[in-house]
Amino acid sequence: MEVKDSNGSLLKDGDSVHLIKDLKVKGSSLVLKRGKLIKNIKLTDDIDEVDCRVDGSNIVLKTCFLKKS
């Protein structure tokens, strides 16, 4: 299974990514700002989503909002 970021670069477990858009987190007042570095992502069973830890919370993000660092 090939997981790609918004630019088409291949992602793998442990990669670091940057957000390309401000994102509001559902069920929370947390807003993730564009350019935020997210380290140590984990791939999921879905090729359009990755699991990561941001500010102490586990969050699933869509790969269309990520750019490989």
N, CA, C and O atoms as a Maestro MAE file, in Angstrom:
{
 s_m_m2io_version
 :::
 2.0.0
}

f_m_ct {
 s_m_title
 :::
 protein
 m_atom[276] {
  # First column is atom index #
  i_m_mmod_type
  r_m_x_coord
  r_m_y_coord
  r_m_z_coord
  i_m_residue_number
  s_m_chain_name
  s_m_pdb_residue_name
  s_m_pdb_atom_name
  i_m_atomic_number
  :::
  1 25 0.842 -1.174 0.000 1 A "MET " " N  " 7
  2 3 0.000 0.000 0.000 1 A "MET " " CA " 6
  3 2 0.891 1.244 0.000 1 A "MET " " C  " 6
  4 15 1.789 1.366 0.833 1 A "MET " " O  " 8
  5 25 0.645 2.156 -0.925 2 A "GLU " " N  " 7
  6 3 1.414 3.387 -1.020 2 A "GLU " " CA " 6
  7 2 0.591 4.556 -0.496 2 A "GLU " " C  " 6
  8 15 -0.490 4.842 -1.010 2 A "GLU " " O  " 8
  9 25 1.101 5.223 0.520 3 A "VAL " " N  " 7
  10 3 0.438 6.395 1.082 3 A "VAL " " CA " 6
  11 2 1.220 7.616 0.622 3 A "VAL " " C  " 6
  12 15 2.435 7.687 0.805 3 A "VAL " " O  " 8
  13 25 0.516 8.585 0.017 4 A "LYS " " N  " 7
  14 3 1.175 9.773 -0.533 4 A "LYS " " CA " 6
  15 2 0.628 11.034 0.110 4 A "LYS " " C  " 6
  16 15 -0.538 11.101 0.498 4 A "LYS " " O  " 8
  17 25 1.504 12.042 0.215 5 A "ASP " " N  " 7
  18 3 1.081 13.331 0.761 5 A "ASP " " CA " 6
  19 2 0.449 14.180 -0.344 5 A "ASP " " C  " 6
  20 15 0.191 13.675 -1.437 5 A "ASP " " O  " 8
  21 25 0.200 15.444 -0.074 6 A "SER " " N  " 7
  22 3 -0.467 16.314 -1.043 6 A "SER " " CA " 6
  23 2 0.371 16.557 -2.290 6 A "SER " " C  " 6
  24 15 -0.182 16.880 -3.342 6 A "SER " " O  " 8
  25 25 1.689 16.412 -2.203 7 A "ASN " " N  " 7
  26 3 2.575 16.610 -3.348 7 A "ASN " " CA " 6
  27 2 2.907 15.316 -4.078 7 A "ASN " " C  " 6
  28 15 3.597 15.346 -5.096 7 A "ASN " " O  " 8
  29 25 2.434 14.195 -3.583 8 A "GLY " " N  " 7
  30 3 2.698 12.916 -4.224 8 A "GLY " " CA " 6
  31 2 3.914 12.188 -3.692 8 A "GLY " " C  " 6
  32 15 4.294 11.155 -4.241 8 A "GLY " " O  " 8
  33 25 4.540 12.697 -2.632 9 A "SER " " N  " 7
  34 3 5.688 12.022 -2.025 9 A "SER " " CA " 6
  35 2 5.195 10.857 -1.175 9 A "SER " " C  " 6
  36 15 4.166 10.958 -0.507 9 A "SER " " O  " 8
  37 25 5.932 9.758 -1.203 10 A "LEU " " N  " 7
  38 3 5.550 8.584 -0.417 10 A "LEU " " CA " 6
  39 2 5.805 8.822 1.064 10 A "LEU " " C  " 6
  40 15 6.845 9.357 1.448 10 A "LEU " " O  " 8
  41 25 4.851 8.421 1.887 11 A "LEU " " N  " 7
  42 3 4.979 8.514 3.335 11 A "LEU " " CA " 6
  43 2 5.171 7.126 3.917 11 A "LEU " " C  " 6
  44 15 4.671 6.142 3.372 11 A "LEU " " O  " 8
  45 25 5.904 7.050 5.036 12 A "LYS " " N  " 7
  46 3 6.082 5.786 5.735 12 A "LYS " " CA " 6
  47 2 6.050 6.056 7.231 12 A "LYS " " C  " 6
  48 15 6.120 7.208 7.659 12 A "LYS " " O  " 8
  49 25 5.944 5.003 8.022 13 A "ASP " " N  " 7
  50 3 5.904 5.144 9.484 13 A "ASP " " CA " 6
  51 2 7.138 5.891 9.975 13 A "ASP " " C  " 6
  52 15 8.254 5.625 9.529 13 A "ASP " " O  " 8
  53 25 6.927 6.824 10.894 14 A "GLY " " N  " 7
  54 3 8.034 7.554 11.495 14 A "GLY " " CA " 6
  55 2 8.414 8.832 10.780 14 A "GLY " " C  " 6
  56 15 9.279 9.562 11.264 14 A "GLY " " O  " 8
  57 25 7.799 9.132 9.640 15 A "ASP " " N  " 7
  58 3 8.110 10.363 8.913 15 A "ASP " " CA " 6
  59 2 7.613 11.584 9.674 15 A "ASP " " C  " 6
  60 15 6.752 11.483 10.549 15 A "ASP " " O  " 8
  61 25 8.169 12.737 9.326 16 A "SER " " N  " 7
  62 3 7.696 14.018 9.836 16 A "SER " " CA " 6
  63 2 7.011 14.749 8.692 16 A "SER " " C  " 6
  64 15 7.449 14.681 7.544 16 A "SER " " O  " 8
  65 25 5.926 15.453 9.021 17 A "VAL " " N  " 7
  66 3 5.152 16.166 8.008 17 A "VAL " " CA " 6
  67 2 4.795 17.563 8.519 17 A "VAL " " C  " 6
  68 15 4.804 17.822 9.722 17 A "VAL " " O  " 8
  69 25 4.482 18.453 7.580 18 A "HIS " " N  " 7
  70 3 4.000 19.798 7.875 18 A "HIS " " CA " 6
  71 2 2.557 19.895 7.415 18 A "HIS " " C  " 6
  72 15 2.173 19.269 6.427 18 A "HIS " " O  " 8
  73 25 1.753 20.680 8.129 19 A "LEU " " N  " 7
  74 3 0.380 20.960 7.706 19 A "LEU " " CA " 6
  75 2 0.410 22.043 6.635 19 A "LEU " " C  " 6
  76 15 1.195 22.986 6.734 19 A "LEU " " O  " 8
  77 25 -0.434 21.920 5.613 20 A "ILE " " N  " 7
  78 3 -0.483 22.922 4.560 20 A "ILE " " CA " 6
  79 2 -1.711 23.813 4.684 20 A "ILE " " C  " 6
  80 15 -1.919 24.697 3.852 20 A "ILE " " O  " 8
  81 25 -2.535 23.592 5.719 21 A "LYS " " N  " 7
  82 3 -3.763 24.347 5.902 21 A "LYS " " CA " 6
  83 2 -4.121 24.370 7.384 21 A "LYS " " C  " 6
  84 15 -3.850 23.405 8.099 21 A "LYS " " O  " 8
  85 25 -4.731 25.470 7.858 22 A "ASP " " N  " 7
  86 3 -5.237 25.500 9.227 22 A "ASP " " CA " 6
  87 2 -6.380 24.502 9.355 22 A "ASP " " C  " 6
  88 15 -7.276 24.470 8.512 22 A "ASP " " O  " 8
  89 25 -6.350 23.686 10.407 23 A "LEU " " N  " 7
  90 3 -7.373 22.661 10.596 23 A "LEU " " CA " 6
  91 2 -8.012 22.795 11.972 23 A "LEU " " C  " 6
  92 15 -7.312 22.912 12.978 23 A "LEU " " O  " 8
  93 25 -9.344 22.777 12.015 24 A "LYS " " N  " 7
  94 3 -10.072 22.742 13.273 24 A "LYS " " CA " 6
  95 2 -10.290 21.277 13.642 24 A "LYS " " C  " 6
  96 15 -10.662 20.467 12.793 24 A "LYS " " O  " 8
  97 25 -10.058 20.942 14.906 25 A "VAL " " N  " 7
  98 3 -10.218 19.575 15.376 25 A "VAL " " CA " 6
  99 2 -11.651 19.410 15.879 25 A "VAL " " C  " 6
  100 15 -12.099 20.148 16.756 25 A "VAL " " O  " 8
  101 25 -12.362 18.436 15.317 26 A "LYS " " N  " 7
  102 3 -13.752 18.191 15.718 26 A "LYS " " CA " 6
  103 2 -13.822 17.794 17.187 26 A "LYS " " C  " 6
  104 15 -12.995 17.023 17.674 26 A "LYS " " O  " 8
  105 25 -14.821 18.331 17.888 27 A "GLY " " N  " 7
  106 3 -15.022 17.985 19.282 27 A "GLY " " CA " 6
  107 2 -14.054 18.654 20.232 27 A "GLY " " C  " 6
  108 15 -13.972 18.285 21.404 27 A "GLY " " O  " 8
  109 25 -13.314 19.642 19.732 28 A "SER " " N  " 7
  110 3 -12.330 20.323 20.549 28 A "SER " " CA " 6
  111 2 -12.217 21.770 20.084 28 A "SER " " C  " 6
  112 15 -12.619 22.105 18.970 28 A "SER " " O  " 8
  113 25 -11.672 22.617 20.935 29 A "SER " " N  " 7
  114 3 -11.436 24.005 20.536 29 A "SER " " CA " 6
  115 2 -10.049 24.168 19.918 29 A "SER " " C  " 6
  116 15 -9.634 25.282 19.599 29 A "SER " " O  " 8
  117 25 -9.345 23.068 19.751 30 A "LEU " " N  " 7
  118 3 -7.981 23.076 19.219 30 A "LEU " " CA " 6
  119 2 -7.978 23.393 17.729 30 A "LEU " " C  " 6
  120 15 -8.763 22.828 16.967 30 A "LEU " " O  " 8
  121 25 -7.091 24.301 17.314 31 A "VAL " " N  " 7
  122 3 -6.881 24.612 15.906 31 A "VAL " " CA " 6
  123 2 -5.417 24.360 15.591 31 A "VAL " " C  " 6
  124 15 -4.533 24.915 16.243 31 A "VAL " " O  " 8
  125 25 -5.161 23.525 14.595 32 A "LEU " " N  " 7
  126 3 -3.795 23.241 14.162 32 A "LEU " " CA " 6
  127 2 -3.440 24.224 13.062 32 A "LEU " " C  " 6
  128 15 -4.118 24.276 12.036 32 A "LEU " " O  " 8
  129 25 -2.390 25.001 13.261 33 A "LYS " " N  " 7
  130 3 -2.008 26.059 12.326 33 A "LYS " " CA " 6
  131 2 -1.174 25.529 11.170 33 A "LYS " " C  " 6
  132 15 -0.448 24.544 11.303 33 A "LYS " " O  " 8
  133 25 -1.295 26.205 10.034 34 A "ARG " " N  " 7
  134 3 -0.520 25.854 8.847 34 A "ARG " " CA " 6
  135 2 0.970 25.942 9.171 34 A "ARG " " C  " 6
  136 15 1.406 26.877 9.841 34 A "ARG " " O  " 8
  137 25 1.750 24.970 8.696 35 A "GLY " " N  " 7
  138 3 3.190 24.947 8.920 35 A "GLY " " CA " 6
  139 2 3.619 24.171 10.145 35 A "GLY " " C  " 6
  140 15 4.816 23.977 10.355 35 A "GLY " " O  " 8
  141 25 2.674 23.718 10.965 36 A "LYS " " N  " 7
  142 3 3.016 22.964 12.178 36 A "LYS " " CA " 6
  143 2 3.708 21.662 11.805 36 A "LYS " " C  " 6
  144 15 3.248 20.935 10.925 36 A "LYS " " O  " 8
  145 25 4.803 21.376 12.471 37 A "LEU " " N  " 7
  146 3 5.552 20.143 12.246 37 A "LEU " " CA " 6
  147 2 4.957 19.032 13.099 37 A "LEU " " C  " 6
  148 15 4.780 19.192 14.307 37 A "LEU " " O  " 8
  149 25 4.655 17.925 12.473 38 A "ILE " " N  " 7
  150 3 4.148 16.746 13.174 38 A "ILE " " CA " 6
  151 2 5.149 15.622 12.941 38 A "ILE " " C  " 6
  152 15 5.414 15.237 11.802 38 A "ILE " " O  " 8
  153 25 5.698 15.104 14.029 39 A "LYS " " N  " 7
  154 3 6.738 14.079 13.944 39 A "LYS " " CA " 6
  155 2 6.165 12.698 14.202 39 A "LYS " " C  " 6
  156 15 5.138 12.549 14.865 39 A "LYS " " O  " 8
  157 25 6.834 11.702 13.674 40 A "ASN " " N  " 7
  158 3 6.564 10.293 13.975 40 A "ASN " " CA " 6
  159 2 5.120 9.881 13.669 40 A "ASN " " C  " 6
  160 15 4.395 9.433 14.558 40 A "ASN " " O  " 8
  161 25 4.708 10.035 12.402 41 A "ILE " " N  " 7
  162 3 3.365 9.622 12.010 41 A "ILE " " CA " 6
  163 2 3.298 8.102 11.918 41 A "ILE " " C  " 6
  164 15 4.320 7.429 11.786 41 A "ILE " " O  " 8
  165 25 2.086 7.578 11.990 42 A "LYS " " N  " 7
  166 3 1.855 6.144 11.836 42 A "LYS " " CA " 6
  167 2 0.817 5.954 10.740 42 A "LYS " " C  " 6
  168 15 -0.207 6.639 10.728 42 A "LYS " " O  " 8
  169 25 1.069 5.042 9.832 43 A "LEU " " N  " 7
  170 3 0.122 4.756 8.761 43 A "LEU " " CA " 6
  171 2 -1.038 3.931 9.300 43 A "LEU " " C  " 6
  172 15 -0.873 3.145 10.232 43 A "LEU " " O  " 8
  173 25 -2.220 4.119 8.702 44 A "THR " " N  " 7
  174 3 -3.405 3.364 9.086 44 A "THR " " CA " 6
  175 2 -3.789 2.432 7.945 44 A "THR " " C  " 6
  176 15 -3.090 2.360 6.934 44 A "THR " " O  " 8
  177 25 -4.901 1.717 8.107 45 A "ASP " " N  " 7
  178 3 -5.381 0.826 7.046 45 A "ASP " " CA " 6
  179 2 -5.935 1.604 5.866 45 A "ASP " " C  " 6
  180 15 -6.029 1.067 4.762 45 A "ASP " " O  " 8
  181 25 -6.301 2.855 6.077 46 A "ASP " " N  " 7
  182 3 -6.843 3.714 5.023 46 A "ASP " " CA " 6
  183 2 -5.690 4.506 4.405 46 A "ASP " " C  " 6
  184 15 -4.907 5.113 5.135 46 A "ASP " " O  " 8
  185 25 -5.571 4.510 3.073 47 A "ILE " " N  " 7
  186 3 -4.453 5.200 2.422 47 A "ILE " " CA " 6
  187 2 -4.606 6.718 2.457 47 A "ILE " " C  " 6
  188 15 -3.654 7.431 2.139 47 A "ILE " " O  " 8
  189 25 -5.771 7.229 2.831 48 A "ASP " " N  " 7
  190 3 -5.999 8.672 2.893 48 A "ASP " " CA " 6
  191 2 -5.850 9.244 4.290 48 A "ASP " " C  " 6
  192 15 -6.106 10.432 4.484 48 A "ASP " " O  " 8
  193 25 -5.441 8.440 5.280 49 A "GLU " " N  " 7
  194 3 -5.355 8.906 6.655 49 A "GLU " " CA " 6
  195 2 -4.073 8.418 7.329 49 A "GLU " " C  " 6
  196 15 -3.569 7.332 7.041 49 A "GLU " " O  " 8
  197 25 -3.559 9.261 8.242 50 A "VAL " " N  " 7
  198 3 -2.425 8.879 9.082 50 A "VAL " " CA " 6
  199 2 -2.769 9.198 10.529 50 A "VAL " " C  " 6
  200 15 -3.546 10.114 10.799 50 A "VAL " " O  " 8
  201 25 -2.195 8.450 11.452 51 A "ASP " " N  " 7
  202 3 -2.405 8.649 12.877 51 A "ASP " " CA " 6
  203 2 -1.175 9.358 13.426 51 A "ASP " " C  " 6
  204 15 -0.047 9.029 13.058 51 A "ASP " " O  " 8
  205 25 -1.397 10.338 14.312 52 A "CYS " " N  " 7
  206 3 -0.264 11.056 14.888 52 A "CYS " " CA " 6
  207 2 -0.626 11.578 16.266 52 A "CYS " " C  " 6
  208 15 -1.782 11.534 16.685 52 A "CYS " " O  " 8
  209 25 0.384 12.072 16.957 53 A "ARG " " N  " 7
  210 3 0.183 12.639 18.286 53 A "ARG " " CA " 6
  211 2 0.531 14.122 18.206 53 A "ARG " " C  " 6
  212 15 1.650 14.497 17.855 53 A "ARG " " O  " 8
  213 25 -0.468 14.970 18.544 54 A "VAL " " N  " 7
  214 3 -0.283 16.420 18.480 54 A "VAL " " CA " 6
  215 2 -0.699 17.019 19.819 54 A "VAL " " C  " 6
  216 15 -1.833 16.837 20.264 54 A "VAL " " O  " 8
  217 25 0.213 17.723 20.448 55 A "ASP " " N  " 7
  218 3 -0.056 18.393 21.726 55 A "ASP " " CA " 6
  219 2 -0.689 17.450 22.755 55 A "ASP " " C  " 6
  220 15 -1.592 17.857 23.485 55 A "ASP " " O  " 8
  221 25 -0.234 16.217 22.820 56 A "GLY " " N  " 7
  222 3 -0.711 15.259 23.804 56 A "GLY " " CA " 6
  223 2 -1.966 14.506 23.428 56 A "GLY " " C  " 6
  224 15 -2.458 13.708 24.225 56 A "GLY " " O  " 8
  225 25 -2.503 14.733 22.236 57 A "SER " " N  " 7
  226 3 -3.720 14.051 21.789 57 A "SER " " CA " 6
  227 2 -3.431 13.222 20.541 57 A "SER " " C  " 6
  228 15 -2.686 13.653 19.661 57 A "SER " " O  " 8
  229 25 -4.022 12.031 20.469 58 A "ASN " " N  " 7
  230 3 -3.919 11.225 19.258 58 A "ASN " " CA " 6
  231 2 -4.954 11.715 18.265 58 A "ASN " " C  " 6
  232 15 -6.137 11.811 18.591 58 A "ASN " " O  " 8
  233 25 -4.512 12.029 17.048 59 A "ILE " " N  " 7
  234 3 -5.385 12.592 16.018 59 A "ILE " " CA " 6
  235 2 -5.141 11.857 14.712 59 A "ILE " " C  " 6
  236 15 -4.011 11.483 14.395 59 A "ILE " " O  " 8
  237 25 -6.215 11.654 13.958 60 A "VAL " " N  " 7
  238 3 -6.111 11.092 12.613 60 A "VAL " " CA " 6
  239 2 -6.260 12.237 11.626 60 A "VAL " " C  " 6
  240 15 -7.239 12.981 11.673 60 A "VAL " " O  " 8
  241 25 -5.279 12.378 10.725 61 A "LEU " " N  " 7
  242 3 -5.286 13.462 9.752 61 A "LEU " " CA " 6
  243 2 -5.374 12.918 8.335 61 A "LEU " " C  " 6
  244 15 -4.857 11.839 8.047 61 A "LEU " " O  " 8
  245 25 -6.023 13.658 7.455 62 A "LYS " " N  " 7
  246 3 -6.092 13.314 6.042 62 A "LYS " " CA " 6
  247 2 -4.763 13.671 5.380 62 A "LYS " " C  " 6
  248 15 -4.174 14.710 5.679 62 A "LYS " " O  " 8
  249 25 -4.302 12.820 4.493 63 A "THR " " N  " 7
  250 3 -3.018 13.057 3.835 63 A "THR " " CA " 6
  251 2 -3.062 14.229 2.858 63 A "THR " " C  " 6
  252 15 -2.011 14.761 2.498 63 A "THR " " O  " 8
  253 25 -4.246 14.642 2.422 64 A "CYS " " N  " 7
  254 3 -4.349 15.770 1.483 64 A "CYS " " CA " 6
  255 2 -3.975 17.101 2.147 64 A "CYS " " C  " 6
  256 15 -3.793 18.101 1.453 64 A "CYS " " O  " 8
  257 25 -3.857 17.127 3.493 65 A "PHE " " N  " 7
  258 3 -3.484 18.345 4.213 65 A "PHE " " CA " 6
  259 2 -2.052 18.282 4.721 65 A "PHE " " C  " 6
  260 15 -1.649 19.129 5.519 65 A "PHE " " O  " 8
  261 25 -1.268 17.294 4.275 66 A "LEU " " N  " 7
  262 3 0.082 17.095 4.780 66 A "LEU " " CA " 6
  263 2 1.128 17.223 3.676 66 A "LEU " " C  " 6
  264 15 0.871 16.903 2.515 66 A "LEU " " O  " 8
  265 25 2.322 17.702 4.065 67 A "LYS " " N  " 7
  266 3 3.463 17.780 3.156 67 A "LYS " " CA " 6
  267 2 4.662 17.167 3.873 67 A "LYS " " C  " 6
  268 15 4.967 17.542 5.005 67 A "LYS " " O  " 8
  269 25 5.334 16.238 3.227 68 A "LYS " " N  " 7
  270 3 6.477 15.565 3.842 68 A "LYS " " CA " 6
  271 2 7.607 16.567 4.097 68 A "LYS " " C  " 6
  272 15 7.894 17.425 3.262 68 A "LYS " " O  " 8
  273 25 8.244 16.438 5.270 69 A "SER " " N  " 7
  274 3 9.350 17.334 5.644 69 A "SER " " CA " 6
  275 2 10.662 16.847 5.090 69 A "SER " " C  " 6
  276 15 11.697 17.478 5.307 69 A "SER " " O  " 8
  :::
 }
 m_bond[275] {
  # First column is bond index #
  i_m_from
  i_m_to
  i_m_order
  :::
  1 1 2 1
  2 2 3 1
  3 3 4 2
  4 3 5 1
  5 5 6 1
  6 6 7 1
  7 7 8 2
  8 7 9 1
  9 9 10 1
  10 10 11 1
  11 11 12 2
  12 11 13 1
  13 13 14 1
  14 14 15 1
  15 15 16 2
  16 15 17 1
  17 17 18 1
  18 18 19 1
  19 19 20 2
  20 19 21 1
  21 21 22 1
  22 22 23 1
  23 23 24 2
  24 23 25 1
  25 25 26 1
  26 26 27 1
  27 27 28 2
  28 27 29 1
  29 29 30 1
  30 30 31 1
  31 31 32 2
  32 31 33 1
  33 33 34 1
  34 34 35 1
  35 35 36 2
  36 35 37 1
  37 37 38 1
  38 38 39 1
  39 39 40 2
  40 39 41 1
  41 41 42 1
  42 42 43 1
  43 43 44 2
  44 43 45 1
  45 45 46 1
  46 46 47 1
  47 47 48 2
  48 47 49 1
  49 49 50 1
  50 50 51 1
  51 51 52 2
  52 51 53 1
  53 53 54 1
  54 54 55 1
  55 55 56 2
  56 55 57 1
  57 57 58 1
  58 58 59 1
  59 59 60 2
  60 59 61 1
  61 61 62 1
  62 62 63 1
  63 63 64 2
  64 63 65 1
  65 65 66 1
  66 66 67 1
  67 67 68 2
  68 67 69 1
  69 69 70 1
  70 70 71 1
  71 71 72 2
  72 71 73 1
  73 73 74 1
  74 74 75 1
  75 75 76 2
  76 75 77 1
  77 77 78 1
  78 78 79 1
  79 79 80 2
  80 79 81 1
  81 81 82 1
  82 82 83 1
  83 83 84 2
  84 83 85 1
  85 85 86 1
  86 86 87 1
  87 87 88 2
  88 87 89 1
  89 89 90 1
  90 90 91 1
  91 91 92 2
  92 91 93 1
  93 93 94 1
  94 94 95 1
  95 95 96 2
  96 95 97 1
  97 97 98 1
  98 98 99 1
  99 99 100 2
  100 99 101 1
  101 101 102 1
  102 102 103 1
  103 103 104 2
  104 103 105 1
  105 105 106 1
  106 106 107 1
  107 107 108 2
  108 107 109 1
  109 109 110 1
  110 110 111 1
  111 111 112 2
  112 111 113 1
  113 113 114 1
  114 114 115 1
  115 115 116 2
  116 115 117 1
  117 117 118 1
  118 118 119 1
  119 119 120 2
  120 119 121 1
  121 121 122 1
  122 122 123 1
  123 123 124 2
  124 123 125 1
  125 125 126 1
  126 126 127 1
  127 127 128 2
  128 127 129 1
  129 129 130 1
  130 130 131 1
  131 131 132 2
  132 131 133 1
  133 133 134 1
  134 134 135 1
  135 135 136 2
  136 135 137 1
  137 137 138 1
  138 138 139 1
  139 139 140 2
  140 139 141 1
  141 141 142 1
  142 142 143 1
  143 143 144 2
  144 143 145 1
  145 145 146 1
  146 146 147 1
  147 147 148 2
  148 147 149 1
  149 149 150 1
  150 150 151 1
  151 151 152 2
  152 151 153 1
  153 153 154 1
  154 154 155 1
  155 155 156 2
  156 155 157 1
  157 157 158 1
  158 158 159 1
  159 159 160 2
  160 159 161 1
  161 161 162 1
  162 162 163 1
  163 163 164 2
  164 163 165 1
  165 165 166 1
  166 166 167 1
  167 167 168 2
  168 167 169 1
  169 169 170 1
  170 170 171 1
  171 171 172 2
  172 171 173 1
  173 173 174 1
  174 174 175 1
  175 175 176 2
  176 175 177 1
  177 177 178 1
  178 178 179 1
  179 179 180 2
  180 179 181 1
  181 181 182 1
  182 182 183 1
  183 183 184 2
  184 183 185 1
  185 185 186 1
  186 186 187 1
  187 187 188 2
  188 187 189 1
  189 189 190 1
  190 190 191 1
  191 191 192 2
  192 191 193 1
  193 193 194 1
  194 194 195 1
  195 195 196 2
  196 195 197 1
  197 197 198 1
  198 198 199 1
  199 199 200 2
  200 199 201 1
  201 201 202 1
  202 202 203 1
  203 203 204 2
  204 203 205 1
  205 205 206 1
  206 206 207 1
  207 207 208 2
  208 207 209 1
  209 209 210 1
  210 210 211 1
  211 211 212 2
  212 211 213 1
  213 213 214 1
  214 214 215 1
  215 215 216 2
  216 215 217 1
  217 217 218 1
  218 218 219 1
  219 219 220 2
  220 219 221 1
  221 221 222 1
  222 222 223 1
  223 223 224 2
  224 223 225 1
  225 225 226 1
  226 226 227 1
  227 227 228 2
  228 227 229 1
  229 229 230 1
  230 230 231 1
  231 231 232 2
  232 231 233 1
  233 233 234 1
  234 234 235 1
  235 235 236 2
  236 235 237 1
  237 237 238 1
  238 238 239 1
  239 239 240 2
  240 239 241 1
  241 241 242 1
  242 242 243 1
  243 243 244 2
  244 243 245 1
  245 245 246 1
  246 246 247 1
  247 247 248 2
  248 247 249 1
  249 249 250 1
  250 250 251 1
  251 251 252 2
  252 251 253 1
  253 253 254 1
  254 254 255 1
  255 255 256 2
  256 255 257 1
  257 257 258 1
  258 258 259 1
  259 259 260 2
  260 259 261 1
  261 261 262 1
  262 262 263 1
  263 263 264 2
  264 263 265 1
  265 265 266 1
  266 266 267 1
  267 267 268 2
  268 267 269 1
  269 269 270 1
  270 270 271 1
  271 271 272 2
  272 271 273 1
  273 273 274 1
  274 274 275 1
  275 275 276 2
  :::
 }
}
